[in-house]
């Protein structure tokens, strides 16, 4: 039985990458058109949501989304979530309807096909470079002024399997305060179980999401960054405990 599990997990991983690439190839002409001008990004975002839904459905993942508050489609937000899976990107795209731009690791731009569009639509950051981190603020400012939102996984990477929720970096919260946009925490409950970064793991099933009430930043200053960070992390950590039945 154990060998059958390893065979399943191997093919399950291969199937995931097929699902990632297939819709990109099918939608390639439309995707190319959508990145020709920055003002056409909302069209690219709609295509990206189709891509994400296709992958989740093909993997047998069933998103179960609960929202504590309706968001204004005309406003910008800072979306944050815990990061445990390669499927986090897809689940974020399916959950959030407001067009947003990911701030993510520059290394992902090396992934064939996916990386081509990733580096042209997302804000890339090399966390080892102070210059790169500063450039993120400038690019994010430009996107926010155009009416888009920003999404950051504030743990700054994927924590080790035994860590429920790692410490949060301050970047997302500084950005939110600088631009006086609300922070919207999301808690992903099942992504580690469904499709973690451990190769021999994963299975179809539910993916529970809690979209929490927004945390306002109006009137906050950079001195409030740590408090905002702690408040947002506490919201997600408490919800993870609820999901786990603690």
VOPAGU-2260 file (C-alpha; in pm, 1 decimal, decimal comma):
REM VOPAGU-2260
SITE   aa  ch    i         X         Y         Z
SITE  UNK   A    0       0,0       0,0       0,0
SITE  UNK   A    1     284,8     237,7      80,2
SITE  UNK   A    2     434,9     202,5    -266,6
SITE  UNK   A    3      94,6     287,3    -415,9
SITE  UNK   A    4      88,4     609,1    -213,1
SITE  UNK   A    5     430,9     709,8    -344,6
SITE  UNK   A    6     321,6     636,8    -702,1
SITE  UNK   A    7       6,0     845,4    -649,3
SITE  UNK   A    8     200,2    1136,8    -498,9
SITE  UNK   A    9     451,4    1131,8    -785,5
SITE  UNK   A   10     182,8    1145,5   -1051,9
SITE  UNK   A   11     -15,0    1399,9    -846,2
SITE  UNK   A   12     283,3    1636,9    -854,1
SITE  UNK   A   13     334,4    1586,7   -1227,6
SITE  UNK   A   14     -37,3    1644,2   -1286,1
SITE  UNK   A   15     -15,4    1974,4   -1095,4
SITE  UNK   A   16     254,7    2110,0   -1327,7
SITE  UNK   A   17      57,3    1994,5   -1631,6
SITE  UNK   A   18    -242,6    2188,8   -1500,0
SITE  UNK   A   19     -25,3    2495,7   -1439,3
SITE  UNK   A   20     106,0    2496,3   -1796,8
SITE  UNK   A   21    -194,8    2378,7   -1998,9
SITE  UNK   A   22    -422,9    2684,7   -1955,6
SITE  UNK   A   23    -124,8    2916,8   -2010,6
SITE  UNK   A   24     -64,3    2751,5   -2347,4
SITE  UNK   A   25    -434,7    2766,6   -2437,5
SITE  UNK   A   26    -474,5    3130,0   -2329,6
SITE  UNK   A   27    -128,4    3237,1   -2449,5
SITE  UNK   A   28    -239,1    3490,0   -2719,0
SITE  UNK   A   29    -482,2    3658,3   -2476,8
SITE  UNK   A   30    -227,1    3660,3   -2196,7
SITE  UNK   A   31      31,8    3823,7   -2422,4
SITE  UNK   A   32    -218,1    4093,2   -2521,5
SITE  UNK   A   33    -315,2    4156,2   -2160,9
SITE  UNK   A   34      42,5    4239,7   -2053,3
SITE  UNK   A   35     119,3    4482,1   -2334,2
SITE  UNK   A   36      -6,0    4777,1   -2129,3
SITE  UNK   A   37     -18,0    4817,7   -1752,4
SITE  UNK   A   38    -366,7    4967,2   -1781,3
SITE  UNK   A   39    -486,5    4629,4   -1918,6
SITE  UNK   A   40    -384,5    4447,6   -1600,2
SITE  UNK   A   41    -746,0    4394,4   -1481,6
SITE  UNK   A   42    -802,0    4187,4   -1797,1
SITE  UNK   A   43    -490,1    3981,5   -1716,8
SITE  UNK   A   44    -620,1    3937,6   -1362,2
SITE  UNK   A   45    -948,1    3790,4   -1491,3
SITE  UNK   A   46    -752,0    3543,4   -1703,7
SITE  UNK   A   47    -534,5    3458,0   -1403,2
SITE  UNK   A   48    -846,5    3377,6   -1200,0
SITE  UNK   A   49    -963,0    3139,2   -1475,2
SITE  UNK   A   50    -617,2    2977,8   -1469,0
SITE  UNK   A   51    -634,4    2939,0   -1090,5
SITE  UNK   A   52    -985,6    2791,5   -1091,0
SITE  UNK   A   53    -880,5    2542,5   -1359,4
SITE  UNK   A   54    -587,9    2421,3   -1147,2
SITE  UNK   A   55    -784,2    2389,9    -823,3
SITE  UNK   A   56   -1065,4    2204,1    -997,7
SITE  UNK   A   57    -824,2    1975,4   -1181,5
SITE  UNK   A   58    -645,2    1887,6    -857,4
SITE  UNK   A   59    -971,6    1802,8    -685,5
SITE  UNK   A   60    -944,7    2096,1    -444,5
SITE  UNK   A   61   -1275,6    2240,9    -323,8
SITE  UNK   A   62   -1250,2    2600,9    -193,6
SITE  UNK   A   63   -1486,3    2677,2      94,7
SITE  UNK   A   64   -1475,3    3053,5     145,4
SITE  UNK   A   65   -1625,3    3247,6     434,5
SITE  UNK   A   66   -1615,6    3627,3     438,4
SITE  UNK   A   67   -1660,8    3847,9     741,9
SITE  UNK   A   68   -1694,1    4168,0     541,9
SITE  UNK   A   69   -1774,4    4272,4     186,2
SITE  UNK   A   70   -1499,5    4464,9       8,9
SITE  UNK   A   71   -1545,5    4774,1    -201,5
SITE  UNK   A   72   -1446,4    4699,3    -561,6
SITE  UNK   A   73   -1338,4    5060,9    -612,0
SITE  UNK   A   74   -1085,5    5062,6    -325,2
SITE  UNK   A   75    -733,9    4927,9    -279,8
SITE  UNK   A   76    -634,8    4685,0      -5,1
SITE  UNK   A   77    -333,4    4499,9     131,0
SITE  UNK   A   78    -415,8    4127,6     122,8
SITE  UNK   A   79    -207,8    3898,8     342,6
SITE  UNK   A   80    -228,2    3526,4     424,2
SITE  UNK   A   81     -34,2    3240,2     578,5
SITE  UNK   A   82     189,7    3061,8     328,0
SITE  UNK   A   83     219,3    2681,2     328,8
SITE  UNK   A   84     161,8    2556,7     -26,5
SITE  UNK   A   85     226,6    2606,3    -395,9
SITE  UNK   A   86    -152,3    2627,7    -425,0
SITE  UNK   A   87    -167,4    2943,6    -210,5
SITE  UNK   A   88    -131,1    3163,7    -517,8
SITE  UNK   A   89    -421,3    2993,5    -692,6
SITE  UNK   A   90    -643,4    2999,0    -386,0
SITE  UNK   A   91    -574,6    3369,1    -332,1
SITE  UNK   A   92    -671,4    3443,5    -693,2
SITE  UNK   A   93    -993,7    3243,9    -661,3
SITE  UNK   A   94   -1086,9    3400,8    -327,0
SITE  UNK   A   95   -1018,0    3768,8    -399,7
SITE  UNK   A   96   -1215,1    3940,4    -674,3
SITE  UNK   A   97   -1051,0    4283,6    -641,4
SITE  UNK   A   98    -765,1    4299,8    -893,5
SITE  UNK   A   99    -437,6    4278,5    -703,4
SITE  UNK   A  100     -67,3    4240,8    -774,4
SITE  UNK   A  101     147,2    3983,6    -596,6
SITE  UNK   A  102     472,5    4083,4    -430,6
SITE  UNK   A  103     678,4    3766,8    -451,1
SITE  UNK   A  104    1019,3    3604,7    -464,1
SITE  UNK   A  105    1231,8    3684,0    -768,1
SITE  UNK   A  106    1337,6    3316,7    -792,5
SITE  UNK   A  107     990,1    3217,0    -916,2
SITE  UNK   A  108    1059,3    3404,1   -1239,1
SITE  UNK   A  109    1290,9    3116,0   -1335,1
SITE  UNK   A  110    1001,5    2868,6   -1363,9
SITE  UNK   A  111     946,9    2791,0   -1735,0
SITE  UNK   A  112     637,7    2949,1   -1893,6
SITE  UNK   A  113     482,8    3053,8   -1561,3
SITE  UNK   A  114     786,9    3270,0   -1488,0
SITE  UNK   A  115     750,4    3459,5   -1816,9
SITE  UNK   A  116     420,0    3611,9   -1704,3
SITE  UNK   A  117     509,2    3618,4   -1335,9
SITE  UNK   A  118     800,6    3858,7   -1381,1
SITE  UNK   A  119     596,1    4084,4   -1611,6
SITE  UNK   A  120     292,3    4117,8   -1386,5
SITE  UNK   A  121     413,6    4075,1   -1027,9
SITE  UNK   A  122     640,8    4290,0    -813,2
SITE  UNK   A  123     956,2    4085,8    -764,1
SITE  UNK   A  124    1174,7    4116,9    -457,4
SITE  UNK   A  125    1519,3    3984,4    -372,5
SITE  UNK   A  126    1503,1    3985,9       8,7
SITE  UNK   A  127    1882,4    3980,8      33,5
SITE  UNK   A  128    1904,9    4316,1    -148,1
SITE  UNK   A  129    1814,4    4644,7      22,1
SITE  UNK   A  130    1793,7    4808,0    -320,1
SITE  UNK   A  131    1540,7    4547,5    -436,9
SITE  UNK   A  132    1329,7    4591,5    -122,6
SITE  UNK   A  133    1321,9    4968,5    -176,5
SITE  UNK   A  134    1218,8    4919,6    -540,2
SITE  UNK   A  135     917,4    4720,1    -418,8
SITE  UNK   A  136     780,9    5029,2    -245,5
SITE  UNK   A  137     814,2    5236,7    -561,3
SITE  UNK   A  138     647,9    4978,1    -785,2
SITE  UNK   A  139     373,1    4912,5    -532,3
SITE  UNK   A  140     304,0    5284,3    -508,7
SITE  UNK   A  141     259,2    5301,3    -885,5
SITE  UNK   A  142      17,1    5005,5    -885,3
SITE  UNK   A  143    -184,9    5141,2    -594,1
SITE  UNK   A  144    -221,0    5478,0    -767,1
SITE  UNK   A  145    -370,2    5295,5   -1065,7
SITE  UNK   A  146    -642,0    5153,0    -838,9
SITE  UNK   A  147    -503,4    4802,1    -785,3
SITE  UNK   A  148    -450,5    4619,1    -456,4
SITE  UNK   A  149    -139,0    4440,4    -330,6
SITE  UNK   A  150     -97,3    4084,5    -200,2
SITE  UNK   A  151     194,9    3972,3      15,6
SITE  UNK   A  152     261,5    3653,4     210,2
SITE  UNK   A  153     422,5    3829,5     509,4
SITE  UNK   A  154     608,7    3527,1     646,7
SITE  UNK   A  155     856,9    3597,3     367,9
SITE  UNK   A  156     868,5    3233,4     260,8
SITE  UNK   A  157     726,7    2894,5     345,5
SITE  UNK   A  158     795,1    2792,6     707,3
SITE  UNK   A  159     913,0    2445,3     801,0
SITE  UNK   A  160     644,2    2178,8     830,1
SITE  UNK   A  161     629,1    2187,5    1210,8
SITE  UNK   A  162     576,4    2566,6    1229,2
SITE  UNK   A  163     210,0    2664,1    1232,1
SITE  UNK   A  164     268,4    3032,6    1153,2
SITE  UNK   A  165     606,7    3201,0    1122,1
SITE  UNK   A  166     685,6    3557,7    1225,6
SITE  UNK   A  167     571,5    3827,7     983,4
SITE  UNK   A  168     805,5    4065,7     803,7
SITE  UNK   A  169     711,2    4434,8     830,2
SITE  UNK   A  170     709,4    4521,2     458,2
SITE  UNK   A  171     339,4    4463,3     392,4
SITE  UNK   A  172     240,1    4669,5     693,8
SITE  UNK   A  173     471,9    4958,4     614,6
SITE  UNK   A  174     326,4    4969,6     265,0
SITE  UNK   A  175     -29,1    4963,9     399,2
SITE  UNK   A  176      44,4    5248,0     644,1
SITE  UNK   A  177     234,3    5454,7     387,0
SITE  UNK   A  178     -61,4    5440,8     150,6
SITE  UNK   A  179    -329,5    5437,3     421,0
SITE  UNK   A  180    -497,2    5127,0     278,9
SITE  UNK   A  181    -670,3    4864,3     495,1
SITE  UNK   A  182    -506,8    4529,5     563,5
SITE  UNK   A  183    -725,3    4226,9     483,0
SITE  UNK   A  184    -600,0    3908,3     654,6
SITE  UNK   A  185    -691,8    3570,2     505,3
SITE  UNK   A  186    -644,9    3235,4     675,7
SITE  UNK   A  187    -582,4    2925,7     462,0
SITE  UNK   A  188    -667,2    2619,6     670,3
SITE  UNK   A  189    -595,6    2311,4     461,1
SITE  UNK   A  190    -334,5    2402,1     200,3
SITE  UNK   A  191     -46,4    2234,6     384,1
SITE  UNK   A  192    -245,5    1910,4     399,5
SITE  UNK   A  193    -372,4    1937,7      41,4
SITE  UNK   A  194     -43,8    2027,6    -132,3
SITE  UNK   A  195     256,3    2122,9      78,3
SITE  UNK   A  196     611,9    2165,3     -48,9
SITE  UNK   A  197     693,7    1813,3      70,0
SITE  UNK   A  198     706,2    1606,9    -249,9
SITE  UNK   A  199     546,4    1286,7    -121,9
SITE  UNK   A  200     229,5    1439,2      18,6
SITE  UNK   A  201    -105,5    1584,3     -81,2
SITE  UNK   A  202    -456,2    1478,2    -173,7
SITE  UNK   A  203    -780,9    1617,7    -317,0
SITE  UNK   A  204   -1024,7    1770,5     -69,2
SITE  UNK   A  205   -1157,1    2090,5      80,3
SITE  UNK   A  206    -961,5    2414,2     109,6
SITE  UNK   A  207   -1115,9    2630,9     379,2
SITE  UNK   A  208   -1056,7    3007,0     362,3
SITE  UNK   A  209   -1156,0    3275,4     611,9
SITE  UNK   A  210   -1150,5    3633,4     481,8
SITE  UNK   A  211   -1134,8    3842,7     797,2
SITE  UNK   A  212   -1261,0    4191,0     866,8
SITE  UNK   A  213   -1030,1    4455,2     729,0
SITE  UNK   A  214    -788,0    4625,1     965,8
SITE  UNK   A  215    -791,7    5002,2     900,2
SITE  UNK   A  216    -468,6    5199,6     878,7
SITE  UNK   A  217    -619,7    5547,2     862,5
SITE  UNK   A  218    -425,4    5777,2    1090,5
SITE  UNK   A  219    -149,0    5523,9    1161,1
SITE  UNK   A  220     217,7    5616,0    1121,0
SITE  UNK   A  221     528,9    5411,0    1055,9
SITE  UNK   A  222     574,8    5391,7    1433,9
SITE  UNK   A  223     260,9    5172,6    1440,4
SITE  UNK   A  224     406,1    4912,2    1202,2
SITE  UNK   A  225     494,0    4654,6    1468,0
SITE  UNK   A  226     153,9    4682,9    1635,1
SITE  UNK   A  227     -25,7    4640,5    1300,6
SITE  UNK   A  228     196,2    4341,8    1220,9
SITE  UNK   A  229     117,0    4177,7    1554,4
SITE  UNK   A  230    -255,8    4245,3    1524,0
SITE  UNK   A  231    -279,3    4091,3    1176,7
SITE  UNK   A  232     -73,4    3787,0    1276,5
SITE  UNK   A  233    -287,9    3730,3    1584,5
SITE  UNK   A  234    -603,9    3727,9    1370,3
SITE  UNK   A  235    -463,2    3454,1    1144,0
SITE  UNK   A  236    -310,2    3254,4    1429,0
SITE  UNK   A  237    -638,1    3248,1    1623,9
SITE  UNK   A  238    -826,8    3134,0    1315,3
SITE  UNK   A  239    -576,7    2854,4    1253,1
SITE  UNK   A  240    -641,6    2736,1    1608,5
SITE  UNK   A  241   -1016,7    2743,9    1539,3
SITE  UNK   A  242    -971,9    2541,1    1221,2
SITE  UNK   A  243    -760,6    2290,0    1415,1
SITE  UNK   A  244   -1021,5    2266,3    1689,4
SITE  UNK   A  245    -796,3    2407,1    1959,9
